[in-house]
């Protein structure tokens, strides 16, 4: 049986998947204001993302996030900051807030069904 975050990840559109990657970047460089539990939920969502063609990132973004999670360096953080800022210029703060709210709602609904 799939966990709620796996079900939610499977149903995200490309834009929402790019939002999920951006949240993972924000968590990876500690610029995210979520508490530890919320960070864990959104990283689980990121980890459950199916392979997809991003409109914002190339494939190397996943290796960067992995490296930052396992053996972070100043160079990783600098590259993450650049990628995160570029993504947020495209996504916008309002759309990111809407994405997070929709994920929280979807997770709640999925966990109840």
C-alpha distances in whole Angstrom, upper triangle without the diagonal:
4,7,9,12,10,10,13,14,13,16,19,22,24,26,23,22,25,25,22,24,27,26,25,28,30,27,29,32,32,33,30,31,28,27,25,22,22,23,20,18,20,20,16,16,18,17,14,16,16,20,22,26,27,30,31,30,31,28,30,29,26,28,30,27,26,29,30,27,28,32,33,37,39,39,35,36,39,37,34,36,38,34,33,36,37,33,34,37,35,32,35,34,34,31,29,29,28,25,24,25,22,20,20,20,17,15,17,16,12,12,14,12
4,6,8,6,6,10,11,10,12,15,18,21,22,20,18,22,22,19,21,24,22,21,25,26,24,25,29,29,30,27,28,25,25,23,20,19,20,17,15,16,16,12,12,15,13,10,13,13,17,19,23,24,27,28,27,27,25,27,25,22,25,27,24,23,27,27,24,26,29,30,34,36,36,32,32,35,33,30,32,34,31,29,33,33,29,30,33,31,29,31,30,30,27,25,26,24,21,21,21,19,16,17,17,14,12,14,14,10,10,13,12
4,6,5,7,9,10,11,13,15,19,21,22,19,17,21,20,17,19,22,20,19,23,23,21,23,26,26,27,24,25,21,21,19,16,16,17,14,11,13,14,10,10,13,12,10,13,14,18,20,24,24,27,27,26,27,25,27,25,22,24,25,22,22,25,25,22,24,28,28,32,34,34,30,30,33,32,28,30,32,29,27,31,31,28,28,32,30,27,29,28,28,25,23,23,22,19,18,19,17,14,14,15,12,10,12,12,9,8,12,11
4,5,5,6,9,10,11,13,16,19,20,16,16,19,18,15,18,20,18,18,22,22,20,22,26,25,26,22,23,19,19,18,15,14,16,13,10,12,13,10,9,13,13,10,12,14,18,20,23,23,25,26,25,27,25,27,25,22,25,26,22,22,26,26,23,25,29,29,32,34,34,30,30,33,31,28,29,31,28,26,29,30,26,26,30,28,25,26,25,25,22,20,20,19,16,15,15,14,10,11,11,8,6,8,9,5,6,9,9
4,5,5,6,9,10,11,14,16,17,13,13,16,15,12,14,17,15,14,18,19,17,19,22,22,22,19,20,17,17,16,13,12,13,11,8,8,10,7,5,9,9,7,9,12,15,17,20,20,22,22,22,23,22,23,21,18,21,22,19,19,23,22,20,22,25,26,29,31,31,27,26,29,27,24,26,27,24,22,26,26,23,23,26,25,22,24,23,22,20,18,18,17,14,13,14,12,9,10,11,9,6,10,11,8,9,12,13
4,5,5,6,9,10,14,15,17,14,12,16,16,13,15,18,16,16,19,20,19,20,24,24,25,22,23,20,21,19,17,15,16,13,11,11,11,8,7,9,9,5,8,9,13,15,18,19,21,22,21,22,20,22,20,18,20,22,19,19,22,23,20,22,26,26,30,31,31,27,27,30,28,25,27,28,25,24,27,27,23,24,28,26,23,25,25,25,22,20,21,20,16,15,17,15,11,13,14,11,9,13,13,10,11,14,14
4,6,5,7,9,13,15,17,14,13,17,17,14,17,19,18,18,22,23,21,23,26,26,27,24,25,22,23,22,19,17,18,16,13,13,14,11,9,12,12,9,10,11,14,16,19,19,22,23,23,24,23,25,23,20,23,25,22,22,26,26,24,26,29,30,33,34,34,30,30,32,30,27,29,30,27,25,28,28,25,25,28,26,23,25,25,24,21,20,20,19,16,16,16,14,11,13,13,9,8,12,11,7,10,12,11
4,5,5,6,10,13,14,10,10,14,13,11,14,17,15,16,19,20,19,21,24,24,24,21,22,19,20,20,17,15,16,15,11,11,13,11,8,10,12,9,9,11,14,15,18,18,20,21,21,22,21,24,21,19,23,23,21,21,25,24,23,25,29,28,31,33,32,28,28,30,28,25,26,28,24,22,25,25,21,22,25,23,20,22,21,21,18,16,17,15,12,12,13,10,7,10,10,7,7,10,10,8,10,13,12
4,5,5,9,11,12,9,8,11,11,9,11,14,13,13,17,18,17,19,22,22,22,20,21,19,20,20,18,15,15,14,11,10,11,9,6,7,9,6,5,7,11,11,14,14,17,18,17,19,18,20,18,16,19,20,17,18,22,22,20,23,26,26,29,30,29,25,25,27,25,22,24,25,21,20,23,23,19,20,23,21,18,21,21,21,17,16,17,16,12,12,14,12,9,12,13,10,10,13,14,11,13,16,16
4,6,9,11,13,11,9,13,14,12,14,17,17,17,20,21,21,22,25,26,26,23,25,23,24,23,21,19,19,18,15,14,14,12,9,11,11,8,7,6,10,11,14,15,17,19,19,20,18,21,19,17,21,22,20,20,24,24,23,25,28,28,31,33,32,28,28,30,28,25,27,27,24,23,26,25,21,23,25,23,20,23,24,23,20,19,20,18,15,16,17,14,12,15,15,12,12,15,15,12,15,17,16
4,7,10,12,9,9,13,13,12,15,17,17,18,21,22,22,24,26,27,26,24,25,23,25,24,22,20,20,19,16,15,16,15,11,13,14,11,9,9,12,12,15,15,17,19,19,21,20,23,21,20,23,24,22,23,27,26,25,28,31,31,33,34,33,30,30,31,29,26,28,28,24,23,26,25,21,22,24,22,19,22,22,21,18,17,18,16,13,14,15,12,10,14,13,10,11,14,13,11,15,17,15
4,7,8,6,6,9,10,9,12,14,14,15,18,19,19,21,24,24,23,21,23,21,23,23,21,18,18,18,15,13,15,14,10,11,13,11,8,9,12,10,13,12,14,15,16,18,18,21,18,17,21,22,20,21,25,24,23,26,29,28,31,32,31,27,27,28,26,23,24,24,21,20,22,21,17,18,21,18,15,18,19,18,14,14,15,13,10,12,13,10,9,13,13,10,12,15,15,13,16,19,18
4,6,5,6,9,10,10,12,14,15,17,19,20,21,22,25,26,24,22,24,23,25,26,24,21,21,21,18,16,17,17,13,13,16,14,11,11,12,9,11,10,11,13,15,17,17,20,18,18,22,22,21,22,26,25,25,28,30,29,32,32,31,27,27,28,25,23,24,24,20,19,21,20,16,17,19,16,14,17,18,17,14,14,16,14,11,14,15,12,12,16,16,13,15,19,18,17,20,22,21
4,5,5,6,9,10,11,12,14,15,17,18,20,21,23,24,23,22,24,23,26,26,25,22,21,22,19,16,17,17,14,13,15,14,10,10,10,7,7,7,7,10,11,13,14,17,15,15,19,20,18,21,23,23,23,26,28,27,29,30,28,25,25,25,22,20,22,21,17,17,19,17,13,15,17,13,12,15,17,17,14,14,16,15,12,15,17,15,14,18,18,16,18,21,21,20,23,25,25
4,5,5,6,9,10,11,12,14,15,17,18,20,21,22,21,19,21,21,24,25,24,20,20,21,19,15,17,18,14,13,16,16,12,13,13,11,10,8,7,9,11,14,16,18,15,16,20,20,18,21,24,23,23,27,28,27,29,29,27,24,24,24,21,19,20,19,16,15,16,14,11,12,14,10,8,12,14,14,10,10,13,12,9,12,15,13,13,16,17,16,18,21,21,20,23,25,25
4,5,5,6,9,10,10,12,14,15,16,18,20,21,19,17,19,18,21,21,20,17,17,18,15,12,14,15,11,11,14,13,10,12,13,11,12,10,11,11,13,16,16,19,16,16,20,19,17,20,23,22,22,25,27,26,28,28,27,24,23,24,22,19,20,20,16,15,17,16,12,13,15,12,10,12,13,13,9,9,11,10,7,9,12,10,9,13,14,12,14,17,18,17,20,22,22
4,5,5,6,9,10,11,12,14,15,16,19,20,19,17,20,19,21,21,20,17,16,17,15,11,12,13,9,8,11,10,7,9,10,8,10,8,10,10,10,13,13,15,13,12,16,16,15,17,20,19,19,22,24,23,25,26,25,21,21,22,20,17,19,19,15,14,17,16,12,13,16,14,11,15,16,16,13,11,14,13,10,11,14,12,11,14,16,14,15,19,19,18,20,23,23
4,5,5,6,9,10,11,12,14,15,17,18,17,16,19,18,21,21,21,18,16,18,16,13,13,15,12,10,13,13,10,12,11,10,10,6,7,7,8,11,12,14,11,12,15,15,13,16,19,18,18,22,23,22,24,24,22,19,19,19,17,14,15,15,12,11,13,12,8,10,13,10,9,12,14,15,11,10,13,13,10,12,15,14,13,16,18,17,18,21,22,21,23,26,26
4,5,5,6,9,10,10,12,14,16,16,15,13,15,15,18,19,19,15,14,16,14,10,12,14,11,9,13,14,11,14,14,13,13,10,11,10,11,14,15,16,13,14,17,16,14,17,19,18,18,22,24,22,24,24,23,20,19,19,17,14,15,15,12,10,12,12,8,9,12,10,7,10,11,12,9,7,10,10,7,9,12,11,11,14,16,15,16,19,20,20,21,24,25
4,5,5,6,9,10,11,12,14,15,15,12,15,14,16,16,16,13,11,13,11,7,8,10,7,6,10,10,8,12,13,12,14,11,13,12,12,14,14,15,12,12,15,15,12,14,17,16,16,19,21,20,22,23,22,19,18,19,17,14,15,16,13,11,14,14,11,12,15,14,11,13,13,14,12,9,12,12,8,9,12,12,9,12,15,14,14,17,19,18,19,22,23
4,5,5,6,9,10,10,13,14,14,13,16,15,18,17,18,15,13,14,13,9,9,11,9,6,9,11,9,12,12,11,12,10,11,10,9,11,11,12,8,8,12,11,9,12,14,13,13,17,19,17,19,20,19,15,15,16,14,11,13,14,10,9,12,12,9,11,14,13,11,14,15,16,14,11,14,15,12,12,16,15,13,16,19,18,17,21,22,21,22,26,26
4,5,5,6,9,10,11,12,11,10,13,14,17,17,18,15,12,15,14,10,11,14,12,9,13,14,13,15,15,15,15,11,12,10,9,13,13,13,10,11,14,12,10,13,15,14,14,18,19,17,19,19,18,15,14,15,13,9,10,11,8,6,9,10,7,8,11,11,9,11,11,14,12,9,12,14,11,11,15,15,14,16,19,19,19,22,23,23,24,27,28
4,5,5,6,8,10,10,9,8,10,10,13,13,14,11,9,11,11,7,8,11,10,8,12,14,13,16,17,17,17,14,15,13,13,16,16,16,12,12,15,14,11,14,16,14,13,17,19,17,19,19,19,16,14,16,15,11,12,14,11,8,11,13,10,10,14,14,11,12,11,14,12,9,11,13,10,9,13,14,12,13,17,17,16,19,21,21,21,25,26
4,5,5,6,9,10,10,9,12,12,14,13,14,11,8,10,10,7,6,9,9,7,9,12,11,15,15,16,17,15,16,14,13,15,14,14,10,10,12,11,7,10,12,10,10,14,15,14,16,17,17,13,12,15,13,10,12,14,11,9,13,14,12,12,16,16,14,16,15,17,16,12,14,16,13,12,16,16,14,15,19,18,17,20,22,21,22,25,27
4,5,5,6,8,8,9,12,13,15,15,16,14,11,13,14,11,10,13,13,10,12,15,14,17,17,17,18,15,16,13,11,14,14,13,9,10,11,9,7,10,11,9,10,14,15,12,14,14,14,10,9,11,10,6,8,10,8,6,10,11,10,11,14,15,13,15,15,17,16,13,15,18,15,14,18,19,17,18,22,21,21,24,26,25,26,29,30
4,5,5,6,5,5,9,10,13,13,15,12,10,13,14,11,10,14,14,12,15,17,17,20,20,20,21,17,18,15,14,17,18,16,13,13,15,12,10,13,14,11,12,15,16,14,15,15,15,12,10,12,12,8,8,11,10,7,9,12,11,10,14,15,13,14,13,16,15,12,13,16,14,13,16,18,16,17,21,21,20,23,25,25,25,28,30
4,6,5,6,5,8,8,10,10,12,10,7,9,11,9,8,12,12,11,13,16,16,20,20,21,22,19,21,18,17,19,19,17,14,13,15,13,9,12,13,10,9,13,15,12,15,15,16,13,11,14,14,10,11,14,13,10,13,16,14,14,17,18,17,17,15,18,18,14,15,18,15,13,17,18,16,16,20,20,19,21,24,24,23,27,29
4,6,8,8,12,12,13,12,14,13,10,11,14,11,9,13,14,12,13,16,16,20,20,21,22,19,21,18,16,17,17,15,12,11,12,9,7,9,9,6,6,10,11,9,11,12,13,9,8,11,11,8,10,13,12,10,13,16,14,15,18,19,18,19,18,21,20,17,18,21,18,17,20,21,19,20,23,23,22,24,27,26,26,30,31
4,6,8,11,13,14,14,17,15,12,14,16,14,13,16,17,15,17,20,20,23,23,23,24,21,22,18,17,19,19,16,13,14,14,11,9,12,11,8,9,12,12,9,10,10,11,9,6,9,10,7,7,11,11,9,12,14,14,14,17,19,18,19,17,21,20,17,19,22,20,18,21,23,21,22,25,26,24,27,30,29,29,32,34
4,5,8,10,11,11,14,13,10,13,15,13,13,16,17,16,17,21,21,24,25,25,26,23,24,21,20,22,22,20,16,17,17,14,12,14,14,11,11,14,14,12,13,13,14,12,9,12,13,10,10,14,14,11,13,17,16,15,18,20,19,19,17,20,20,17,17,21,19,17,20,22,20,20,24,25,23,25,28,28,28,31,33
4,7,9,12,13,15,14,11,15,16,14,14,18,18,17,19,22,21,25,25,25,25,22,23,19,19,21,22,20,17,18,19,16,14,17,17,13,14,17,18,14,15,14,16,14,10,12,13,10,9,12,13,10,11,14,14,12,15,18,16,16,14,17,17,14,15,18,17,15,18,21,19,20,23,24,23,25,28,28,28,31,33
4,6,9,10,12,10,8,12,13,11,12,15,15,14,17,20,19,23,24,24,25,22,22,19,19,22,22,21,18,18,20,17,14,17,18,14,14,18,19,16,18,17,19,16,13,15,16,12,12,15,14,11,12,16,14,13,16,18,15,15,12,15,16,12,12,15,14,12,15,17,16,16,19,21,20,21,24,25,25,27,30
4,7,9,12,10,9,13,14,12,14,17,17,17,20,22,22,26,27,27,28,25,25,23,23,26,26,25,21,21,23,21,18,20,21,18,17,21,22,19,21,20,22,20,17,19,20,16,15,18,18,14,15,19,17,15,18,20,18,16,13,15,16,13,12,15,15,12,14,17,16,15,19,21,20,21,24,25,24,27,29
4,7,8,6,6,10,10,10,11,14,14,15,17,19,20,24,26,26,27,24,25,23,23,26,26,25,21,21,23,21,18,20,21,18,17,20,22,20,22,22,24,21,18,21,21,18,17,20,19,16,18,21,19,17,20,21,18,18,15,16,17,13,12,15,14,11,12,15,14,12,16,18,16,17,21,21,21,23,26
4,6,5,6,9,10,11,12,14,15,16,18,20,21,25,27,28,30,27,28,26,26,28,28,27,24,23,24,22,19,20,22,19,17,20,22,20,23,23,25,22,20,23,23,20,20,23,22,19,21,24,22,20,24,25,22,21,18,20,20,17,15,18,17,13,15,18,16,14,17,19,17,17,21,22,20,23,26
4,6,5,6,9,10,10,12,14,15,16,18,20,24,26,27,29,27,29,26,26,28,27,26,23,21,22,21,17,18,20,17,14,17,19,18,21,22,24,21,19,23,23,20,20,24,23,20,22,25,23,22,25,26,24,24,21,22,22,19,18,20,19,15,17,19,16,15,18,20,17,18,21,21,20,23,25
4,5,5,6,9,10,11,13,14,15,17,19,22,25,26,29,27,28,27,26,28,27,27,24,22,24,23,19,19,21,19,16,19,22,21,24,25,27,24,22,25,25,22,23,26,24,21,24,26,24,23,27,27,24,24,21,22,22,19,17,19,17,14,15,17,14,12,16,17,14,14,18,18,16,19,22
4,5,5,6,9,10,11,12,14,15,17,21,23,24,26,24,25,24,23,26,25,25,22,20,22,21,17,19,21,19,16,19,22,21,24,25,26,23,21,24,24,20,20,23,22,19,21,23,21,19,23,23,20,20,18,19,18,15,14,15,14,10,12,14,11,9,13,14,12,13,16,16,15,18,21
4,5,5,6,8,10,10,12,14,15,19,21,22,24,22,24,22,21,23,22,22,18,17,19,18,14,15,17,15,13,16,18,17,20,21,22,19,17,20,20,17,17,20,19,16,19,21,19,18,22,22,19,20,18,19,18,15,14,17,14,11,14,16,13,12,16,16,14,16,19,19,18,21,23
4,6,5,6,9,10,10,12,14,18,20,22,24,23,25,23,22,24,22,22,19,17,19,18,14,15,17,15,12,15,18,18,21,23,24,20,19,22,22,19,20,23,21,19,22,24,21,21,25,25,22,23,21,22,21,17,17,19,16,13,16,17,13,13,16,16,13,15,18,17,16,19,22
4,6,5,6,9,10,11,13,16,19,20,23,21,24,22,22,24,22,23,20,18,20,20,16,16,19,18,15,18,21,21,24,25,26,22,21,24,24,20,21,24,22,19,22,24,21,20,24,24,21,22,20,20,19,16,15,16,14,11,13,13,10,9,13,12,9,12,15,14,13,16,18
4,5,5,6,9,10,11,15,17,18,20,18,20,19,18,20,19,20,16,15,17,17,13,15,18,16,14,17,20,19,22,23,24,20,19,22,21,17,18,20,18,15,19,20,17,17,20,20,17,18,17,18,16,13,13,14,11,9,12,12,9,9,13,12,10,13,16,15,15,18,20
4,5,5,6,9,10,14,16,17,19,18,20,19,17,19,17,17,14,12,14,14,10,11,14,13,10,14,17,16,19,21,21,18,17,20,19,15,17,20,17,15,19,20,17,18,21,21,19,20,19,20,19,15,16,17,14,12,15,16,12,13,16,16,13,16,19,17,17,21,22
4,5,5,6,9,12,15,17,20,19,21,21,19,20,19,19,16,14,16,17,13,13,16,16,13,15,19,19,22,24,24,21,21,24,22,19,21,23,20,19,22,23,20,21,24,24,21,23,22,23,21,17,18,19,15,14,16,16,12,13,16,14,12,15,17,15,14,18,19
4,5,5,6,10,13,14,17,16,19,18,17,19,18,19,16,14,17,17,14,14,18,17,15,18,21,21,24,26,25,22,21,24,22,19,21,22,19,18,21,21,18,19,22,21,18,20,19,20,18,15,16,16,12,11,14,13,9,11,13,12,10,13,15,13,14,17,18
4,5,5,9,11,12,15,13,16,15,14,15,14,15,12,10,13,13,10,11,15,14,13,15,18,18,21,23,22,18,18,21,19,15,18,19,16,15,18,19,15,17,20,19,17,19,19,20,17,15,16,17,13,12,15,15,11,14,16,15,13,17,19,17,17,21,22
4,6,9,11,13,16,15,18,18,16,16,14,15,13,10,12,13,10,10,14,14,12,14,17,18,21,23,23,19,19,22,20,17,20,21,18,17,21,21,19,20,24,22,20,23,22,24,21,18,20,20,17,16,19,18,14,16,19,17,15,18,20,18,18,22,22
4,6,9,12,15,15,19,19,17,18,16,17,15,12,15,17,14,14,17,18,16,18,21,22,25,27,26,22,23,25,23,20,23,24,21,20,23,23,20,22,25,23,21,24,23,24,21,19,20,20,16,16,18,17,13,15,17,15,13,17,18,15,16,19,19
4,6,8,12,12,15,15,14,15,13,15,13,11,14,16,13,14,18,18,17,19,22,22,25,27,25,22,22,24,22,19,21,22,19,18,21,21,18,19,22,20,18,21,22,22,19,17,19,19,15,15,18,16,13,16,18,15,14,18,19,16,18,21,21
4,6,10,11,15,16,15,15,13,15,14,12,15,17,16,16,19,20,19,21,24,24,27,29,27,24,25,27,24,21,24,24,21,20,24,23,19,22,24,22,20,23,24,25,21,20,22,21,17,18,21,18,16,19,20,17,17,21,21,18,20,23,22
4,7,9,13,14,12,12,10,13,12,11,13,16,15,15,19,20,19,21,24,24,26,28,26,23,24,25,22,20,23,23,19,20,23,21,18,21,23,21,20,23,25,26,22,21,24,23,19,20,23,21,19,22,23,20,20,24,24,21,23,27,26
4,6,9,11,10,10,9,13,13,12,15,17,16,17,20,21,21,23,25,25,27,28,26,23,24,25,22,20,22,22,18,19,21,19,16,19,21,18,17,21,23,24,20,19,22,21,18,20,22,20,18,22,23,20,21,25,24,22,25,28,27
4,7,9,9,8,9,12,12,13,16,17,17,19,21,22,23,25,27,26,27,28,26,23,24,24,21,19,22,20,17,18,20,17,15,18,19,16,16,20,22,23,20,19,23,22,19,21,24,21,20,24,25,23,24,27,27,25,28,31,30
4,5,6,7,8,11,10,11,15,15,15,17,20,20,21,23,25,24,25,26,23,21,21,21,18,16,18,17,13,14,16,14,11,14,16,13,13,17,19,20,17,16,20,19,16,18,21,20,19,22,24,22,23,26,26,25,27,30,30
4,6,8,11,14,12,14,17,17,17,20,22,22,23,26,27,26,27,27,24,22,22,22,18,17,18,16,13,14,15,12,10,13,13,10,11,15,17,18,15,15,19,19,16,19,22,20,20,23,25,23,24,28,28,27,29,32,32
4,7,10,12,10,13,15,15,15,18,20,19,21,24,24,23,23,23,21,18,18,18,15,14,15,13,9,10,12,9,7,10,11,8,9,13,16,17,15,14,18,18,16,18,21,20,20,23,25,24,25,28,29,28,30,33,33
4,7,8,6,9,12,11,12,15,16,16,18,20,21,20,21,21,18,16,16,16,13,12,13,12,8,10,12,10,8,12,13,11,12,16,18,20,17,16,20,20,18,19,23,22,21,24,26,24,25,28,29,28,30,33,33
4,6,6,9,10,11,12,14,16,17,18,20,21,20,21,21,18,16,17,17,13,13,16,14,10,13,15,13,12,16,17,15,16,19,22,24,21,20,23,24,21,22,26,25,23,26,29,27,27,31,32,30,32,35,35
4,5,6,8,9,11,12,14,15,17,18,19,19,20,21,18,16,18,18,14,14,17,16,13,15,18,16,14,18,20,18,18,22,24,26,23,21,25,25,22,23,26,25,23,26,29,27,26,30,31,29,31,34,34
4,5,5,6,9,10,11,12,14,16,16,15,16,17,15,12,15,15,11,11,15,14,11,14,16,15,14,18,20,19,19,22,24,26,24,22,25,26,23,24,27,27,25,27,30,28,28,32,33,31,32,36,36
4,6,5,6,9,10,11,12,14,15,14,15,16,14,11,12,13,10,9,12,12,8,10,14,13,12,15,17,16,16,19,20,23,21,18,22,23,20,20,24,24,21,24,27,25,25,28,30,28,29,33,33
4,5,5,6,9,10,11,12,14,14,16,17,15,12,14,15,12,11,14,15,12,13,16,16,14,17,20,19,18,21,22,24,22,19,22,23,20,20,24,23,20,23,26,24,23,27,28,26,27,31,31
4,5,5,6,9,10,10,11,12,13,16,13,10,13,15,12,11,15,15,13,15,18,18,17,20,22,21,21,24,25,27,25,23,25,27,23,23,27,27,24,26,29,27,26,30,31,29,30,34,34
4,5,5,6,9,10,10,9,11,12,10,7,9,11,8,8,11,12,10,12,15,15,15,17,20,20,20,22,23,26,24,21,24,25,22,22,26,26,24,26,29,28,26,30,32,30,31,34,35
4,5,5,6,9,10,9,12,13,12,8,10,12,10,8,11,13,11,11,15,15,14,16,19,19,19,21,21,24,22,19,21,23,20,19,23,23,20,22,25,24,23,26,28,27,27,31,32
4,5,5,6,8,9,12,15,14,10,12,15,13,11,15,16,14,15,19,19,18,20,23,23,22,24,24,27,25,22,24,26,23,22,25,25,22,24,27,26,24,27,29,27,27,31,32
4,5,5,5,6,9,11,11,8,10,13,11,11,14,16,14,15,19,20,19,21,24,24,24,26,26,29,27,24,26,28,25,24,28,28,25,27,30,29,27,31,33,31,31,35,35
4,6,6,4,7,9,10,6,7,11,10,9,12,14,13,13,16,18,18,19,22,23,22,24,23,26,25,22,24,26,23,22,26,27,24,25,28,28,26,29,32,30,30,33,35
4,6,6,10,13,13,10,11,14,14,11,14,17,16,15,19,20,19,21,24,24,23,25,24,27,26,22,24,26,23,21,25,25,22,23,27,26,24,27,29,28,27,31,32
4,6,10,13,14,11,13,16,15,14,17,19,18,19,22,23,23,24,27,28,27,28,28,31,29,26,27,29,26,25,28,29,26,26,30,29,27,30,32,30,29,33,34
4,7,10,11,9,11,14,14,14,16,19,18,19,22,23,23,25,27,28,28,29,29,32,31,27,29,31,29,27,31,31,28,29,33,32,30,33,35,34,33,37,38
4,7,8,6,7,11,11,11,13,15,15,16,19,20,20,22,24,26,25,27,26,29,28,25,27,29,27,25,29,30,27,28,32,31,30,32,35,34,33,37,38
4,5,5,6,9,10,11,12,14,15,16,18,20,21,22,24,26,26,27,27,30,30,27,28,31,29,28,31,33,30,31,35,34,33,35,38,37,36,40,42
4,5,5,6,9,10,11,12,14,15,16,18,20,21,23,25,25,26,25,29,29,26,28,31,29,28,31,33,31,32,35,35,34,36,39,38,38,41,43
4,5,5,6,9,10,11,12,14,16,17,18,20,21,23,24,25,25,29,28,26,28,31,29,28,31,33,31,32,35,35,34,37,39,38,38,42,43
4,5,5,6,9,10,10,12,14,15,16,18,20,21,22,23,23,27,26,23,25,28,25,25,28,29,27,28,32,32,30,33,36,34,35,38,39
4,5,5,6,9,10,10,12,14,15,16,18,20,20,21,21,24,24,21,23,26,24,23,26,28,26,27,30,30,29,32,35,34,34,37,39
4,5,5,6,9,10,11,12,14,15,17,19,20,20,21,24,24,21,24,27,25,24,28,29,28,29,32,33,32,35,37,36,37,40,41
4,5,5,6,8,10,11,12,14,16,17,18,19,20,24,23,20,23,26,24,23,27,28,26,28,31,31,30,33,36,35,35,39,40
4,5,5,6,8,10,10,12,14,15,16,17,17,21,20,17,20,22,20,20,23,24,23,24,28,27,27,30,32,31,32,35,36
4,6,5,6,8,10,10,12,14,15,15,15,19,19,16,19,22,20,20,23,25,23,25,28,28,28,30,33,32,33,36,38
4,6,5,6,9,10,11,13,14,15,16,20,19,17,20,23,21,21,25,26,25,27,30,30,30,32,34,34,35,38,39
4,6,5,6,9,10,11,12,14,15,18,17,15,18,20,18,19,23,23,22,24,27,27,27,30,32,31,32,35,36
4,5,5,6,9,10,10,11,12,15,14,12,15,17,16,16,19,20,19,21,24,24,24,27,29,29,30,33,34
4,5,5,6,9,10,10,11,14,14,13,15,18,17,17,21,22,21,23,26,26,27,29,31,31,32,35,36
4,6,5,7,9,10,12,15,15,13,17,19,17,19,22,22,22,24,27,27,28,30,32,32,33,36,37
4,5,5,6,8,10,13,12,10,14,15,14,15,18,19,18,21,23,23,24,27,28,28,30,32,33
4,5,5,5,7,10,9,8,11,13,12,14,17,18,18,20,22,22,23,26,27,28,29,32,33
4,6,6,8,11,11,11,14,15,15,17,19,20,21,23,25,25,27,29,30,31,32,35,36
4,6,9,11,10,10,14,14,14,16,19,19,19,22,24,24,25,28,29,29,31,33,34
4,7,8,6,7,10,11,10,12,15,15,16,18,20,20,22,24,25,25,27,30,30
4,6,6,6,9,10,11,13,15,16,17,19,20,21,23,25,26,27,29,31,32
4,6,5,6,9,10,11,12,14,15,17,18,20,21,23,24,26,27,29,30
4,5,5,6,9,10,11,12,14,16,17,18,20,21,23,24,26,27,29
4,5,5,6,9,10,10,12,14,15,16,18,20,21,22,24,26,27
4,5,5,6,9,10,11,12,14,15,16,18,20,21,22,25,26
4,5,5,6,9,10,11,12,14,15,17,18,20,21,23,25
4,6,5,6,9,10,11,12,14,15,16,18,20,21,23
4,5,5,6,9,10,10,12,14,15,16,18,20,21
4,5,5,6,9,10,11,12,14,15,16,19,20
4,5,5,6,9,10,11,12,14,15,17,19
4,5,5,6,8,10,10,12,14,15,17
4,5,5,6,8,10,10,12,14,15
4,6,5,6,9,10,11,13,15
4,5,5,6,9,10,11,13
4,5,5,6,8,10,11
4,5,5,6,9,10
4,6,5,6,9
4,6,5,6
4,5,5
4,6
4
